[in-house]
C-alpha cells in the first residue's frame, strides 16, 4: 500500500507541479467548471427529449439515470465512507486552482460523472461518440492539475463511472425484457429492447381486447409513484436538511398529546408521534409520513382519472405535481399541509363518487375524510363551500340534497370537530382567537394592494410559472364555455373558491402561499383536462408548453432540494435571504453552541434551564440538544419567555416559574441585536450578554445567535 501511495503522490506532483504552465493554468479550471456543461444541458436536454428520436431519448435518459444512481448509490456513499483528505490538506505545496470542497477526495465525482455520460453515449452512438472520450479524460486530469484530487481518485472515479453506465443500461434492459413484456405488452411489442431502441411500426390489426392501453399508463403511474417515494425517503435519510422551526415545535407537541393545540388542530402531533414511534426521534422519523402522504395523494388522483377520464391524463397530472415546487416541498417537510392536502383530496374523490351514486356509504366516507381534514387544518371547513359551489353550477347534483347523504357527511365531519371545540372551551377559545388575529380579523379592514402582489408573486414561483399561466387559462376557459363537463366543474369547485378567497383576503392582510395547498391538486387536474381538450381541438402549442413546464419545474425542484447547486451551475452563490433551505440548515450546529454555553454556566454549580424568545427556537433546541430531547416528555428544561397572555403552546404548559434561584441561558436568533427584554431583567438578578455566535456553512452566515447568561431566577 505504501508503494502504491508513493506512486500516487509522485504522479500527483508531476501533474500538479511539474507540468504546470500559464496556458494550462487558464484552461484546466474550465474543464473542472461544472456550470459550463450542466447549465446548457439543463436547458437543452428537455427539448432534446421532446424533439429527438428513440435512440437519442434512450441515450439521454440512460445518461441521467446512470449519473443519478451512480452519484447517490456509489460515489456519494464511498466518499462518505472513505473520507480521504484532499491533496491540499496533506501536501502544503499543492497548487490549488479551484475550490476543493469537502474533505472527501476518493473517488472523484467529476471523473465518475463524465465517464458515465461518455460511456452511455459510446454505447448508443459507437464511433461518433468516441470523440468525447478525450473530453472526459481532460476533465479527470484537470481535477489533478487543479489540485482537487489525487490521480487514484480520478482513476477509480472513471472506472466506477463506466461501470455504473454499463450496469444501468444492462439492468434497465433486463427489467424491460421481463416487466415490459408482462406489464406493458403493447409498448414492449413496439420497443423490444432498450439497449437497441429501434421502434417497430404499430401492427395493422387492433390489439387484443384484454390488452388495455389505459392499464399501461396506470402501471407506469405506479412505477413513477414508487420511484418518487423511494427517492424522497432516501433524500430524508441522507440528512441533507434539518428540521424547520414548525416541524420541531410540532414534534414537541407530539410528546404532549392533547385534543388540540394553540395554533393548529391535533392531527400533526399524532402523525409525528407515530412516525417517531416507528423510527425514533430523528429527522427521518419526524418526516417519514410526508413522502408516504404524497404517494397516497398521487395514487388517489391516478385512480380517480383512470375511472373518470383517462389513466394517461392521470399520469401527466403526476408529472405536473412532481414538478410543482409547492407540492414537492409538501412531500418532504412534515407540516400540517401534507395532511390537509391528503384529506381534501380523499374527500374530493369520495364526494364525486357520492354525487353519482344513490348510496349512503360514499357520503359516509366523504364525511370521514372531511372530519380528518378538520383535525388537520381549519381550512377544511371551506371544502363544504366547494361542494355548495358545485351544487349551484351543476343542477343535476342537487338531487342529492333531497337525500340524507350530504347531511350525514356534514354531521360526521362536524363530529370530528368536537375535540377542537372542547379544547378551545377549556382554554377560553384561545386557538380560534389566534386564528382570527393571524388573519387580521381583529382589526378594521383597510383595503391595500401591498399583500396582493406579494401573494401572486409567491404563487407564480411555488406553482411553477408555466403551470400558473396554464391554470389561469383553464379557469378563464371553463367560465367561458357554454357546455361544461361535470368533472371539470367539479374540479373547478374544489379549487377555485379557496384560491379566490385567498386572493380577496390578500387585499386586507398577508396571505401565506401555502394556504391554497389543498386547492392545488384539483386545479392542476382541471388544467390537465382543459388543455388536453384544447390540444384535441388543434391547439398545437400545448405540447411544448407542457414540456417547458416540466423542464422548468424539474430544475426548480432539483435546486429546491439542494440550493448549493445554484453555485455549481451559475458560479454565483444564492444570497442567504433568498435561500429556501436556510430555514432547514445550520440548526444542529447552532444548538451545539447553545449546549456549550449551557455547560459553561453549569460549571458554576447551579441547574441551568434554557429560555428562547420564539417557539420555533425552543422547539429546535428541544430536538437537537440531546439532554433536552431526552427530557422533553418528562421534565423539560427548554421554555419560551413568559408573556402577559399566551402566544404559543409553551405558554399553556408548566413554565419555569418553579425554578427559583436557578440560572438560565436566554437564546435569541436574529441578525441585528435587540435590547434585552425588560421582563427578563425583572425575572433575574443579573443578565449578561455573551458574544454573538455566527452559524456558517459553505462560507455563508445562516443564523446569528444572541445568548445571555441569566443568574438567579427571582
Wavefront OBJ file of the C-alpha trace (Angstrom):
o trace
v 0.000 0.000 0.000
v 2.868 2.382 0.762
v 4.336 1.586 -2.638
v 1.037 2.407 -4.353
v 0.678 5.556 -2.276
v 4.167 6.731 -3.240
v 3.324 6.258 -6.943
v 0.078 8.162 -6.432
v 1.871 11.076 -4.748
v 4.612 11.141 -7.362
v 2.070 11.247 -10.193
v 0.161 13.987 -8.406
v 3.260 16.173 -8.008
v 4.222 15.582 -11.632
v 0.796 16.628 -12.976
v 0.062 19.364 -10.439
v 3.508 20.969 -10.353
v 5.965 19.727 -12.980
v 3.513 20.079 -15.887
v 2.261 23.464 -14.733
v 2.309 26.265 -17.302
v 0.344 29.508 -17.869
v -1.776 28.078 -20.696
v -2.959 25.084 -18.650
v -3.497 27.331 -15.649
v -6.140 29.114 -17.709
v -7.574 26.050 -19.455
v -7.725 23.368 -16.747
v -10.054 25.252 -14.346
v -12.526 25.493 -17.243
v -12.630 21.688 -17.563
v -13.452 21.485 -13.841
v -16.183 24.133 -14.068
v -19.446 22.183 -13.853
v -21.621 25.086 -14.891
v -20.091 25.182 -18.372
v -21.690 21.785 -19.049
v -24.595 21.467 -16.622
v -26.293 24.786 -17.308
v -26.540 24.297 -21.108
v -27.523 20.661 -20.522
v -30.391 21.591 -18.217
v -31.736 23.911 -20.894
v -31.155 21.630 -23.881
v -31.987 18.154 -22.557
v -35.785 18.653 -22.122
v -36.132 19.871 -25.702
v -33.877 17.086 -26.997
v -36.119 14.581 -25.225
v -39.159 16.182 -26.818
v -37.778 16.559 -30.348
v -35.313 13.653 -30.551
v -35.797 10.150 -31.919
v -35.996 6.977 -29.841
v -32.231 6.435 -29.711
v -31.465 9.990 -28.573
v -34.177 9.826 -25.931
v -32.894 6.486 -24.641
v -29.325 7.801 -24.570
v -30.254 10.920 -22.606
v -32.486 9.078 -20.142
v -29.862 6.403 -19.515
v -27.170 9.065 -19.021
v -29.313 10.924 -16.475
v -30.318 7.722 -14.674
v -26.747 6.398 -14.574
v -25.372 9.658 -13.160
v -28.124 9.933 -10.539
v -27.880 6.299 -9.467
v -24.091 6.297 -9.506
v -23.825 9.521 -7.503
v -26.431 8.516 -4.919
v -25.691 4.790 -4.545
v -21.960 4.514 -5.296
v -19.907 7.715 -5.460
v -21.581 9.595 -2.613
v -21.581 6.695 -0.116
v -17.954 5.848 -0.961
v -16.878 9.457 -0.423
v -18.659 9.442 2.927
v -17.205 6.081 3.970
v -13.583 6.640 2.842
v -13.304 10.346 3.725
v -9.899 10.651 2.130
v -8.374 14.110 2.690
v -7.905 16.410 -0.274
v -4.371 16.961 -1.595
v -4.198 20.471 -0.148
v -4.993 19.035 3.312
v -1.960 16.711 3.145
v 0.550 18.470 0.897
v 1.252 22.142 1.674
v 2.948 22.607 -1.714
v -0.275 21.767 -3.624
v -1.199 24.243 -6.355
v -4.928 24.716 -5.750
v -6.562 26.436 -8.736
v -10.215 25.686 -7.888
v -12.312 25.162 -4.791
v -11.636 21.768 -3.289
v -14.928 21.199 -1.477
v -15.389 18.869 1.462
v -12.541 16.583 2.639
v -13.869 13.621 0.647
v -11.412 13.026 -2.158
v -11.947 9.364 -3.097
v -13.454 8.795 -5.653
v -13.675 11.838 -7.936
v -17.256 12.771 -8.732
v -16.240 14.833 -11.783
v -14.371 11.885 -13.287
v -17.136 9.419 -12.464
v -19.924 11.539 -13.938
v -18.033 12.492 -17.101
v -17.066 8.882 -17.854
v -20.607 7.750 -17.059
v -22.081 10.100 -19.650
v -19.435 9.302 -22.272
v -19.811 5.541 -21.717
v -23.577 5.777 -22.269
v -23.113 7.866 -25.408
v -20.474 5.479 -26.772
v -22.877 2.573 -26.282
v -25.629 4.246 -28.299
v -23.540 6.097 -30.890
v -20.381 3.975 -31.036
v -17.585 5.675 -33.009
v -19.369 9.006 -33.280
v -19.225 9.397 -29.505
v -15.608 8.288 -29.127
v -14.556 11.868 -29.844
v -15.944 12.734 -26.392
v -13.563 10.335 -24.630
v -10.683 12.877 -24.628
v -13.080 15.409 -23.086
v -13.855 13.040 -20.210
v -10.137 12.366 -19.830
v -9.368 16.092 -19.782
v -11.986 16.645 -17.064
v -10.441 13.849 -14.981
v -6.860 15.116 -15.434
v -7.951 18.694 -14.701
v -9.023 17.618 -11.222
v -5.430 16.537 -10.516
v -3.839 19.518 -12.264
v -6.079 21.897 -10.296
v -5.097 20.268 -7.001
v -8.563 18.971 -6.095
v -7.864 15.194 -6.385
v -5.121 12.596 -6.403
v -4.611 10.546 -9.605
v -6.004 7.443 -7.910
v -9.208 9.376 -7.112
v -9.907 10.137 -10.760
v -8.825 6.671 -11.907
v -11.246 4.986 -9.503
v -13.935 7.532 -10.401
v -13.541 6.830 -14.117
v -13.736 3.064 -13.574
v -16.782 3.345 -11.326
v -18.490 5.774 -13.696
v -18.025 3.462 -16.645
v -19.265 0.521 -14.575
v -22.340 2.471 -13.434
v -23.172 3.266 -17.069
v -22.887 -0.367 -18.113
v -24.853 -1.706 -15.148
v -27.603 0.867 -15.620
v -28.069 0.009 -19.294
v -27.880 -3.741 -18.691
v -30.144 -3.659 -15.627
v -32.795 -1.460 -17.238
v -32.835 -3.603 -20.350
v -33.264 -6.775 -18.304
v -36.085 -5.207 -16.319
v -37.764 -4.078 -19.536
v -37.403 -7.533 -21.028
v -39.204 -9.076 -18.063
v -41.564 -6.444 -16.697
v -42.177 -4.734 -20.023
v -43.448 -7.911 -21.635
v -45.740 -8.537 -18.666
v -46.922 -5.047 -17.645
v -46.660 -3.045 -20.876
v -47.015 -5.622 -23.674
v -48.220 -3.121 -26.290
v -45.263 -0.824 -25.702
v -42.848 -3.749 -25.422
v -44.068 -5.054 -28.767
v -43.167 -1.723 -30.396
v -39.859 -1.326 -28.480
v -38.486 -4.783 -27.583
v -35.045 -3.575 -26.450
v -33.829 -0.511 -24.597
v -30.195 -1.249 -25.426
v -31.019 -1.152 -29.134
v -34.026 1.180 -29.366
v -35.449 0.620 -32.839
v -39.217 1.159 -32.647
v -41.338 -1.113 -34.766
v -44.395 0.238 -36.582
v -47.701 -0.452 -34.825
v -49.454 -3.610 -36.017
v -52.174 -3.152 -38.596
v -54.599 -5.329 -36.664
v -56.055 -3.891 -33.414
v -54.605 -5.262 -30.174
v -56.494 -7.984 -28.325
v -59.321 -6.749 -26.141
v -57.570 -7.853 -22.957
v -54.611 -5.537 -23.680
v -55.908 -2.200 -22.360
v -53.704 0.797 -23.149
v -55.085 2.632 -20.103
v -53.746 -0.157 -17.898
v -50.302 0.551 -19.358
v -50.478 4.172 -18.223
v -51.830 3.109 -14.850
v -48.884 0.785 -14.253
v -46.463 3.442 -15.447
v -48.015 5.758 -12.881
v -47.411 3.157 -10.168
v -43.743 2.995 -11.157
v -43.363 6.787 -11.076
v -45.034 6.984 -7.649
v -42.789 4.227 -6.276
v -39.633 5.884 -7.631
v -40.568 9.247 -6.137
v -41.441 7.655 -2.795
v -38.122 5.819 -2.514
v -36.184 8.885 -3.725
v -37.835 11.145 -1.165
v -37.261 8.698 1.667
v -33.634 8.390 0.554
v -33.269 12.173 0.490
v -34.621 12.434 4.039
v -32.431 9.574 5.256
v -29.342 11.371 3.898
v -29.846 14.176 6.455
v -29.121 16.846 3.860
v -31.606 19.134 5.589
v -32.544 19.626 9.219
v -35.915 20.286 10.814
v -37.661 23.597 10.311
v -38.913 25.598 13.265
v -42.529 24.470 12.821
v -41.570 20.807 12.489
v -39.502 20.903 15.683
v -42.227 22.839 17.500
v -44.871 20.311 16.467
v -42.525 17.459 17.408
v -42.627 18.873 20.947
v -46.431 18.708 20.707
v -46.153 15.017 19.855
v -44.573 14.472 23.289
v -47.622 16.095 24.930
v -50.644 14.688 23.084
v -53.841 16.688 23.534
v -57.262 17.320 21.982
v -55.906 20.346 20.146
v -53.158 22.961 20.326
v -52.747 26.718 20.455
v -52.448 27.341 16.732
v -53.329 24.082 14.963
v -55.616 21.046 15.219
v -54.068 17.906 16.740
v -53.510 15.610 13.724
v -49.948 16.795 13.060
v -48.911 15.899 16.621
v -50.388 12.411 16.364
v -48.761 11.848 12.974
v -45.342 12.844 14.266
v -45.915 10.722 17.360
v -46.497 7.676 15.154
v -43.539 8.477 12.878
v -41.095 8.852 15.766
v -42.537 5.748 17.440
v -41.538 3.813 14.312
v -38.168 5.441 13.579
v -37.135 7.200 16.768
v -36.714 10.885 17.498
v -34.827 11.603 14.291
v -35.430 13.874 11.349
v -36.428 10.828 9.296
v -38.894 9.764 11.983
v -40.483 13.217 12.093
v -40.834 13.347 8.292
v -41.449 9.685 7.491
v -45.117 10.160 6.639
v -44.685 13.175 4.358
v -43.411 11.216 1.296
v -45.937 8.475 2.066
v -48.748 11.029 2.093
v -47.505 12.427 -1.228
v -47.550 8.930 -2.721
v -51.065 8.296 -1.372
v -52.397 11.529 -2.884
v -50.817 10.557 -6.212
v -52.456 7.119 -6.099
v -55.842 8.648 -5.307
v -55.705 11.024 -8.266
v -54.262 8.422 -10.634
v -57.160 6.062 -9.910
v -59.629 8.954 -9.969
v -58.545 9.817 -13.510
v -58.459 6.163 -14.563
v -62.107 5.751 -13.524
v -63.481 9.110 -14.653
v -61.247 10.310 -17.504
v -58.098 8.541 -18.732
v -55.208 6.966 -16.869
v -52.887 8.712 -19.336
v -54.135 12.086 -18.107
v -53.632 10.896 -14.542
v -50.008 10.121 -15.371
v -49.483 13.615 -16.811
v -51.040 15.038 -13.654
v -48.438 13.132 -11.629
v -45.739 14.668 -13.813
v -47.075 18.155 -13.161
v -47.494 17.569 -9.433
v -43.954 16.220 -9.043
v -42.536 19.311 -10.780
v -44.586 21.822 -8.784
v -42.285 23.249 -6.073
v -45.070 23.743 -3.511
v -46.178 20.097 -3.748
v -42.585 18.830 -3.856
v -41.836 20.670 -0.603
v -45.049 19.286 0.884
v -43.880 15.752 0.088
v -40.677 16.346 2.050
v -41.448 18.558 5.062
v -43.875 17.198 7.670
v -46.189 20.096 8.478
v -49.970 20.357 8.554
v -50.168 20.949 4.785
v -49.486 17.351 3.601
v -52.251 16.107 5.905
v -54.607 18.835 4.732
v -53.944 18.032 1.064
v -54.386 14.288 1.708
v -57.809 14.527 3.332
v -59.045 17.277 0.982
v -58.146 15.034 -1.971
v -59.695 11.954 -0.356
v -62.930 13.897 0.301
v -62.844 15.124 -3.312
v -62.653 11.546 -4.618
v -65.327 10.233 -2.241
v -67.594 13.226 -2.912
v -67.549 12.673 -6.689
v -68.463 9.044 -6.150
v -71.224 10.004 -3.703
v -72.791 12.526 -6.083
v -73.080 9.894 -8.833
v -74.365 7.051 -6.665
v -77.591 6.839 -4.723
v -75.879 5.164 -1.792
v -75.094 6.350 1.718
v -71.673 4.693 2.040
v -69.746 7.139 -0.214
v -71.179 10.074 1.731
v -70.038 8.470 4.984
v -66.512 8.173 3.568
v -66.692 11.770 2.394
v -67.717 12.913 5.880
v -64.902 10.851 7.415
v -62.247 12.472 5.194
v -63.705 15.922 5.769
v -63.573 15.317 9.507
v -59.967 14.158 9.427
v -59.223 17.236 7.340
v -60.704 19.394 10.104
v -58.417 17.656 12.590
v -55.501 18.604 10.325
v -56.174 22.217 9.314
v -59.068 24.617 9.810
v -59.194 25.341 6.072
v -61.066 22.033 5.641
v -64.229 23.900 6.648
v -64.080 25.637 3.266
v -64.447 22.341 1.388
v -68.139 22.413 2.216
v -68.217 25.748 0.378
v -66.674 23.931 -2.594
v -69.482 21.355 -2.533
v -72.038 24.168 -2.339
v -70.495 25.863 -5.384
v -70.708 22.608 -7.353
v -74.376 22.136 -6.426
v -75.003 25.641 -7.785
v -73.022 25.159 -11.008
v -74.353 21.696 -11.899
v -78.107 21.370 -11.267
v -78.281 17.520 -11.612
v -76.179 17.240 -8.443
v -78.880 18.977 -6.395
v -80.958 15.831 -6.275
v -78.523 14.648 -3.624
v -79.788 17.459 -1.387
v -83.103 15.611 -1.189
v -81.336 12.570 0.207
v -79.781 12.021 3.643
v -76.212 11.512 2.336
v -74.874 15.112 2.355
v -76.353 15.807 5.785
v -74.891 12.618 7.257
v -71.497 13.616 5.854
v -71.833 17.121 7.295
v -72.814 15.807 10.732
v -69.992 13.260 10.704
v -67.392 15.870 9.743
v -68.588 18.241 12.457
v -68.395 15.395 14.962
v -64.643 15.304 14.333
v -64.530 18.990 15.239
v -65.709 18.261 18.794
v -62.217 17.662 20.303
v -61.049 21.021 18.954
v -64.203 22.689 20.230
v -63.845 21.136 23.701
v -60.189 22.149 23.903
v -60.976 25.733 22.926
v -63.756 25.919 25.517
v -61.279 24.707 28.142
v -58.755 27.374 27.082
v -61.016 30.410 26.603
v -61.200 29.991 22.795
v -57.518 30.812 22.524
v -56.967 28.752 19.356
v -59.790 30.347 17.354
v -58.853 33.781 18.710
v -55.286 33.271 17.474
v -56.610 32.176 14.082
v -58.611 35.398 13.776
v -55.653 37.522 14.836
v -53.357 35.827 12.354
v -55.820 36.538 9.580
v -56.143 40.185 10.600
v -59.795 39.772 11.629
v -59.143 41.586 14.914
v -58.707 44.947 13.158
v -60.708 47.054 10.740
v -60.390 46.296 7.045
v -58.274 48.798 5.185
v -58.007 47.658 1.542
v -54.437 47.511 0.237
v -52.578 46.066 -2.741
v -49.435 45.575 -0.663
v -50.095 41.905 0.047
v -51.938 41.107 -3.194
v -48.838 41.385 -5.384
v -46.764 39.557 -2.790
v -49.225 36.657 -2.776
v -49.434 36.465 -6.585
v -45.649 36.561 -6.924
v -45.192 33.793 -4.367
v -47.775 31.577 -6.079
v -46.209 32.083 -9.509
v -42.905 30.801 -8.144
v -44.266 27.978 -5.989
v -46.761 26.669 -8.544
v -44.301 26.873 -11.490
v -44.796 29.953 -13.728
v -45.766 27.825 -16.748
v -48.346 25.847 -14.780
v -49.658 29.039 -13.178
v -50.404 30.556 -16.570
v -51.988 27.308 -17.733
v -54.079 27.181 -14.578
v -55.354 30.727 -15.059
v -56.141 29.930 -18.688
v -58.099 26.848 -17.624
v -60.098 28.797 -15.015
v -60.995 31.508 -17.503
v -61.702 28.978 -20.249
v -64.068 26.957 -18.063
v -66.075 30.070 -17.215
v -66.356 30.975 -20.912
v -67.544 27.539 -22.026
v -71.222 27.195 -22.832
v -71.243 23.417 -22.413
v -69.221 22.384 -19.383
v -68.201 18.879 -18.420
v -69.420 17.903 -14.930
v -65.930 16.649 -14.000
v -64.352 19.969 -14.984
v -66.966 21.870 -12.980
v -66.335 19.625 -10.002
v -62.572 20.155 -10.074
v -63.161 23.884 -10.567
v -65.391 23.920 -7.484
v -62.847 22.008 -5.401
v -60.068 24.508 -6.105
v -61.246 27.884 -7.349
v -63.227 29.025 -4.249
v -60.227 28.609 -1.933
v -57.938 30.376 -4.422
v -60.424 33.226 -4.852
v -60.883 33.648 -1.096
v -57.116 33.848 -0.603
v -56.882 36.447 -3.377
v -59.643 38.540 -1.778
v -58.148 38.136 1.683
v -54.773 39.368 0.414
v -56.456 42.757 -0.124
v -56.601 43.204 3.637
v -53.874 41.042 5.174
v -50.835 38.927 4.369
v -51.759 35.503 2.972
v -49.170 32.768 3.237
v -48.634 30.995 -0.099
v -49.188 27.538 1.428
v -52.768 28.415 2.394
v -54.001 27.339 -1.043
v -52.191 23.970 -0.841
v -55.398 21.827 -0.731
v -56.659 23.548 -3.891
v -53.520 22.885 -5.956
v -54.267 19.237 -6.857
v -57.823 19.866 -8.170
v -56.651 22.980 -10.040
v -53.802 21.092 -11.716
v -56.239 18.290 -12.569
v -58.578 20.843 -14.130
v -55.630 22.252 -16.101
v -54.757 18.816 -17.490
v -58.322 18.131 -18.636
v -58.912 21.582 -20.116
v -55.695 21.789 -22.123
v -55.983 18.182 -23.293
v -59.351 19.117 -24.796
v -57.779 22.190 -26.388
v -54.995 20.043 -27.847
v -57.528 17.697 -29.397
v -59.216 20.753 -30.889
v -55.976 21.734 -32.631
v -54.040 23.857 -30.096
v -50.569 22.668 -31.100
v -48.766 24.826 -28.516
v -49.966 22.615 -25.661
v -47.188 20.016 -26.062
v -44.275 22.497 -25.999
v -45.995 24.350 -23.161
v -46.190 21.155 -21.126
v -42.576 20.185 -21.957
v -41.375 23.637 -20.908
v -43.314 23.436 -17.655
v -41.935 20.013 -16.783
v -38.374 21.089 -17.622
v -38.597 24.329 -15.645
v -40.302 22.597 -12.734
v -37.786 19.750 -12.647
v -34.915 22.240 -12.483
v -36.676 24.230 -9.746
v -37.404 21.102 -7.673
v -33.827 19.882 -8.167
v -32.429 23.182 -6.917
v -35.004 23.353 -4.124
v -33.642 20.113 -2.690
v -30.022 21.315 -2.929
v -29.689 25.069 -3.421
v -25.877 24.833 -3.363
v -26.215 23.554 -6.923
v -27.045 27.120 -7.964
v -23.387 27.955 -7.457
v -22.305 24.843 -9.379
v -24.497 25.802 -12.325
v -24.014 29.547 -12.431
v -20.883 30.247 -10.411
v -22.933 32.626 -8.268
v -23.872 31.998 -4.649
v -27.533 32.335 -3.784
v -27.999 35.164 -1.258
v -28.816 33.802 2.176
v -32.118 35.666 2.413
v -33.248 34.100 -0.885
v -32.165 30.575 0.016
v -35.264 28.499 0.907
v -33.064 25.888 2.604
v -31.764 28.416 5.104
v -34.782 27.501 7.242
v -33.626 23.871 7.432
v -29.859 24.252 7.720
v -27.404 25.118 10.443
v -29.669 24.490 13.413
v -27.839 21.434 14.734
v -24.591 23.398 14.751
v -26.334 26.367 16.350
v -27.772 24.206 19.124
v -24.328 22.709 19.819
v -23.157 26.235 20.580
v -26.116 26.676 22.922
v -25.204 23.406 24.646
v -21.584 24.525 25.112
v -22.714 27.836 26.630
v -25.049 25.964 28.966
v -22.221 23.638 30.053
v -20.074 26.660 30.902
v -22.853 28.102 33.045
v -23.455 24.710 34.685
v -19.861 24.824 35.919
v -20.987 27.439 38.466
v -22.782 24.682 40.348
v -26.463 25.558 39.797
v -29.013 23.927 37.489
v -29.383 25.774 34.180
v -32.513 25.835 32.050
v -32.966 27.472 28.645
v -35.327 30.256 27.594
v -35.987 31.119 23.949
v -37.683 34.223 22.622
v -39.569 32.242 19.935
v -41.420 28.939 19.949
v -39.524 27.719 16.872
v -36.128 28.211 18.526
v -37.419 26.486 21.662
v -38.551 23.540 19.540
v -35.219 23.267 17.710
v -33.225 23.377 20.949
v -35.529 20.736 22.427
v -34.899 18.467 19.435
v -31.198 18.970 18.695
v -29.846 19.240 22.264
v -29.522 15.567 23.324
v -30.272 16.112 27.016
v -33.251 18.317 26.155
v -34.615 15.729 23.691
v -34.438 13.066 26.399
v -36.224 15.236 28.965
v -38.845 16.878 26.742
v -41.652 14.461 27.653
v -40.983 14.276 31.409
v -39.033 17.199 32.875
v -38.383 19.713 30.087
v -35.879 22.480 30.692
v -36.397 24.442 27.461
v -39.058 27.154 27.667
v -40.366 30.235 25.898
v -40.091 33.646 27.504
v -43.240 34.262 29.526
v -45.762 36.885 28.425
v -48.886 38.516 29.828
v -51.098 36.335 27.647
v -50.467 33.076 25.789
v -48.621 33.453 22.497
v -47.900 29.795 21.729
v -48.305 26.291 23.105
v -45.353 26.657 25.517
v -47.364 29.199 27.486
v -50.120 26.628 28.086
v -47.707 24.152 29.661
v -45.957 24.485 33.053
v -43.296 27.191 32.773
v -40.077 27.956 34.592
v -41.749 29.810 37.488
v -40.931 26.979 39.914
v -37.183 27.148 39.213
v -36.499 29.984 41.651
v -32.818 30.532 42.348
v -31.662 28.661 39.253
v -29.677 30.112 36.355
v -30.809 30.226 32.737
v -29.496 30.774 29.250
v -31.610 33.106 27.126
v -31.410 32.457 23.357
v -32.474 34.819 20.615
v -31.964 34.412 16.860
v -31.606 37.392 14.540
v -29.079 39.338 12.532
v -29.498 42.570 14.463
v -29.090 42.733 18.253
v -32.094 43.871 20.243
v -32.365 45.282 23.757
v -32.641 42.691 26.489
v -36.373 42.147 27.219
v -37.451 44.100 30.287
v -39.382 41.065 31.519
v -36.171 39.016 31.537
v -34.308 41.685 33.543
v -37.145 41.732 36.053
v -37.143 37.952 36.433
v -33.412 37.515 37.146
v -30.894 39.168 39.436
v -28.464 39.676 36.535
v -28.475 39.271 32.758
v -25.102 39.187 30.960
v -24.814 39.114 27.153
v -22.358 36.717 25.525
v -20.520 37.266 22.205
v -22.725 36.824 19.133
v -22.454 33.382 17.525
v -22.433 33.177 13.718
v -23.566 29.836 12.318
v -21.800 29.419 8.970
v -21.963 26.868 6.163
v -20.276 26.982 2.762
v -18.788 30.372 3.655
v -22.214 31.936 4.331
v -23.707 33.021 7.653
v -27.055 31.276 8.057
v -28.004 32.315 11.572
v -26.960 34.746 14.269
v -27.442 33.601 17.866
v -27.558 36.074 20.722
v -27.036 34.388 24.108
v -27.466 35.843 27.578
v -26.430 34.356 30.894
v -29.265 34.870 33.366
v -28.421 34.283 37.018
v -30.746 33.779 39.941
v -34.403 33.490 38.955
v -36.333 35.660 41.399
l 1 2 3 4 5 6 7 8 9 10 11 12 13 14 15 16 17 18 19 20 21 22 23 24 25 26 27 28 29 30 31 32 33 34 35 36 37 38 39 40 41 42 43 44 45 46 47 48 49 50 51 52 53 54 55 56 57 58 59 60 61 62 63 64 65 66 67 68 69 70 71 72 73 74 75 76 77 78 79 80 81 82 83 84 85 86 87 88 89 90 91 92 93 94 95 96 97 98 99 100 101 102 103 104 105 106 107 108 109 110 111 112 113 114 115 116 117 118 119 120 121 122 123 124 125 126 127 128 129 130 131 132 133 134 135 136 137 138 139 140 141 142 143 144 145 146 147 148 149 150 151 152 153 154 155 156 157 158 159 160 161 162 163 164 165 166 167 168 169 170 171 172 173 174 175 176 177 178 179 180 181 182 183 184 185 186 187 188 189 190 191 192 193 194 195 196 197 198 199 200 201 202 203 204 205 206 207 208 209 210 211 212 213 214 215 216 217 218 219 220 221 222 223 224 225 226 227 228 229 230 231 232 233 234 235 236 237 238 239 240 241 242 243 244 245 246 247 248 249 250 251 252 253 254 255 256 257 258 259 260 261 262 263 264 265 266 267 268 269 270 271 272 273 274 275 276 277 278 279 280 281 282 283 284 285 286 287 288 289 290 291 292 293 294 295 296 297 298 299 300 301 302 303 304 305 306 307 308 309 310 311 312 313 314 315 316 317 318 319 320 321 322 323 324 325 326 327 328 329 330 331 332 333 334 335 336 337 338 339 340 341 342 343 344 345 346 347 348 349 350 351 352 353 354 355 356 357 358 359 360 361 362 363 364 365 366 367 368 369 370 371 372 373 374 375 376 377 378 379 380 381 382 383 384 385 386 387 388 389 390 391 392 393 394 395 396 397 398 399 400 401 402 403 404 405 406 407 408 409 410 411 412 413 414 415 416 417 418 419 420 421 422 423 424 425 426 427 428 429 430 431 432 433 434 435 436 437 438 439 440 441 442 443 444 445 446 447 448 449 450 451 452 453 454 455 456 457 458 459 460 461 462 463 464 465 466 467 468 469 470 471 472 473 474 475 476 477 478 479 480 481 482 483 484 485 486 487 488 489 490 491 492 493 494 495 496 497 498 499 500 501 502 503 504 505 506 507 508 509 510 511 512 513 514 515 516 517 518 519 520 521 522 523 524 525 526 527 528 529 530 531 532 533 534 535 536 537 538 539 540 541 542 543 544 545 546 547 548 549 550 551 552 553 554 555 556 557 558 559 560 561 562 563 564 565 566 567 568 569 570 571 572 573 574 575 576 577 578 579 580 581 582 583 584 585 586 587 588 589 590 591 592 593 594 595 596 597 598 599 600 601 602 603 604 605 606 607 608 609 610 611 612 613 614 615 616 617 618 619 620 621 622 623 624 625 626 627 628 629 630 631 632 633 634 635 636 637 638 639 640 641 642 643 644 645 646 647 648 649 650 651 652 653 654 655 656 657 658 659 660 661 662 663 664 665 666 667 668 669 670 671 672 673 674 675 676 677 678 679 680 681 682 683 684 685 686 687 688 689 690 691 692 693 694 695 696 697 698 699 700 701 702 703 704 705 706 707 708 709 710 711 712 713 714
